[in-house]
Amino acid sequence: MNFNGKHWIRNRRRRCILISLAIFLFIVLLFVILGVTVFRVREATTTVNSVKLGGFKAGFNLPNLGVDLNVTLDLDLTAHNPNHASFRYGESSAELFYKGAQVGEAAIPPGQINAGGSERMNVSVTIFAGRLIGDSALYSDVLSGSLVFQTTTRIPGRVSLLGIFKHHIVTYSSCDVTVNVSSRTADNSNCRYKAKL
């Protein structure tokens, strides 16, 4: 009887350990599967819906032998978060370039995009006229009737899964915009997008 009692207790302990180990392995496997499928961090994207000319004034200043230029581009952006957690982004920026030199900038305020959601942002980028006036190519472009600008947006943020796993994401968009001087419109825009995890 003593032998059967010890054998029974040993089998019961072994069974408890095996069941506990099986439950632990099941939970680990469940977290691995969820981590690879549901909780996998996906790249947030920023798309440029439209580029419009908010304001445009160009002319020659004959007494000073210069060009008067005031241009405002209105960018309509959409940031999309495909993750199962919210995407918080910090202070971001939209920049405007002419022939490789930065001539304008606008700040994008920080915010949050809910899980699986999108947020539209309207950003007005104003040109720093002083930086453009010194460029000799500006005069010939104004006379030809079109100015080509490049806009870039950069939105850095963070996705936090279950409050434990934090992943940093930076989304970029870049567009080439042609401004027609005579009709005062943004005629053509060609955009490229990318994101970094």
C-alpha positions in Angstrom: 0.0 0.0 0.0 2.9 2.3 0.8 4.5 1.5 -2.6 1.2 2.2 -4.5 0.7 5.5 -2.7 4.2 6.8 -3.6 3.7 5.5 -7.2 0.4 7.3 -7.4 1.8 10.5 -6.0 4.7 10.4 -8.4 2.4 9.8 -11.4 0.2 12.6 -10.3 3.2 15.0 -10.1 4.4 13.9 -13.4 0.9 14.4 -14.9 0.7 17.9 -13.4 4.1 18.9 -14.7 3.3 17.5 -18.2 -0.1 19.3 -18.3 1.5 22.6 -17.1 4.3 22.3 -19.7 1.7 21.6 -22.4 -0.3 24.7 -21.4 2.8 26.8 -21.3 3.9 25.6 -24.7 0.4 26.3 -26.1 0.4 29.8 -24.7 3.9 30.5 -26.2 2.8 29.0 -29.6 -0.3 31.2 -29.5 1.7 34.3 -28.9 4.1 33.4 -31.7 1.2 32.9 -34.1 -0.4 36.1 -33.1 2.9 38.0 -33.3 3.5 36.8 -36.8 0.0 37.3 -38.1 -2.3 39.7 -36.2 0.2 41.8 -34.3 2.8 42.1 -37.1 3.7 45.7 -37.6 2.8 47.0 -41.0 4.1 50.2 -42.7 2.0 53.2 -42.3 1.6 55.1 -45.5 1.2 58.8 -46.5 -0.4 59.6 -49.8 -0.8 62.9 -51.5 -4.4 63.3 -52.7 -3.9 66.6 -54.5 -1.6 69.5 -54.8 -3.3 72.8 -55.5 -2.0 76.3 -55.9 -3.3 78.2 -52.9 -1.9 81.6 -54.0 0.4 82.7 -56.8 1.7 86.1 -57.7 4.6 86.5 -60.1 5.9 89.6 -61.9 8.9 91.5 -62.8 10.1 94.4 -60.6 11.8 96.6 -63.2 13.1 99.4 -60.9 14.9 96.8 -58.8 15.6 94.4 -61.7 14.1 91.5 -60.0 11.2 89.1 -59.8 8.4 89.4 -57.3 7.2 85.9 -56.4 4.7 84.7 -53.8 3.6 81.1 -54.1 1.6 78.9 -51.7 1.0 75.2 -52.4 -1.9 73.5 -50.6 -1.1 69.8 -50.1 -4.0 67.4 -49.3 -2.4 64.4 -47.5 -3.9 61.2 -46.1 -1.9 59.1 -43.6 -3.2 55.5 -43.3 -2.4 53.1 -40.4 -3.0 49.4 -41.3 -1.9 48.2 -37.9 -4.1 46.7 -35.1 -2.8 49.5 -32.8 -2.8 53.2 -32.9 -0.1 55.2 -34.7 1.2 58.2 -32.9 3.2 60.7 -34.9 5.2 63.6 -33.7 6.1 67.0 -35.1 6.4 66.4 -38.8 7.2 68.6 -41.8 6.4 69.3 -45.4 9.2 70.9 -47.4 9.3 72.5 -50.8 12.4 72.4 -53.1 13.2 74.3 -56.3 16.2 72.9 -58.3 17.4 71.0 -55.3 17.4 74.0 -52.9 14.9 74.2 -50.1 12.6 77.2 -50.6 9.6 76.5 -48.4 8.5 74.6 -45.3 5.4 73.9 -43.3 5.0 72.1 -39.9 2.5 69.2 -39.5 1.2 69.1 -35.9 1.5 65.9 -33.9 -1.4 63.6 -33.8 -2.7 60.0 -33.6 -4.3 57.7 -36.1 -6.5 54.9 -34.7 -6.0 51.3 -35.6 -6.9 50.6 -39.2 -7.8 54.2 -39.7 -6.8 57.2 -41.8 -6.5 60.9 -41.3 -6.6 63.7 -43.8 -4.3 66.6 -43.4 -4.3 69.9 -45.3 -0.9 71.6 -45.3 -0.1 75.0 -46.8 3.6 75.4 -47.9 4.7 79.0 -48.5 7.8 79.7 -50.5 10.6 81.7 -49.0 10.9 84.3 -51.8 14.3 85.5 -50.7 15.8 82.1 -51.4 14.3 82.0 -54.9 15.2 85.5 -56.1 19.0 84.7 -56.1 18.5 81.7 -58.4 19.2 82.7 -62.0 17.2 79.8 -63.4 14.1 81.3 -61.9 14.0 84.1 -64.4 14.1 81.8 -67.4 11.5 79.5 -65.8 9.1 82.3 -65.2 9.5 83.5 -68.8 9.0 79.9 -70.1 5.7 79.8 -68.2 6.3 76.9 -65.8 8.0 76.3 -62.5 8.8 72.8 -61.3 8.9 72.3 -57.5 9.4 69.2 -55.4 7.5 68.6 -52.2 8.5 66.1 -49.5 6.7 65.1 -46.4 8.2 63.2 -43.5 6.0 61.8 -40.7 7.8 59.9 -37.9 5.7 58.0 -35.4 5.4 54.9 -33.2 3.0 51.9 -33.1 2.6 50.4 -29.6 1.2 46.8 -29.5 -0.4 45.8 -26.2 1.6 48.6 -24.6 4.7 46.4 -24.6 6.0 46.2 -28.2 6.9 49.6 -29.6 7.9 50.0 -33.2 9.1 53.2 -34.9 7.8 54.0 -38.4 8.7 56.9 -40.6 6.6 57.6 -43.7 7.9 59.6 -46.7 6.2 61.1 -49.7 7.8 63.1 -52.5 6.0 64.8 -55.4 7.2 66.8 -58.4 4.7 69.7 -59.1 4.6 71.8 -62.2 3.2 75.3 -61.6 1.8 77.0 -64.7 2.7 80.7 -64.5 0.1 82.0 -66.9 -2.9 80.1 -65.6 -1.7 80.2 -62.0 -2.5 76.5 -61.4 -0.6 73.4 -60.4 -0.8 71.4 -63.6 1.0 68.2 -63.0 2.1 66.2 -60.0 4.0 62.9 -59.9 4.4 61.3 -56.5 6.4 58.6 -54.9 5.9 57.0 -51.4 7.9 54.9 -49.0 8.1 53.9 -45.3 10.8 52.7 -43.0 10.2 50.5 -40.0 
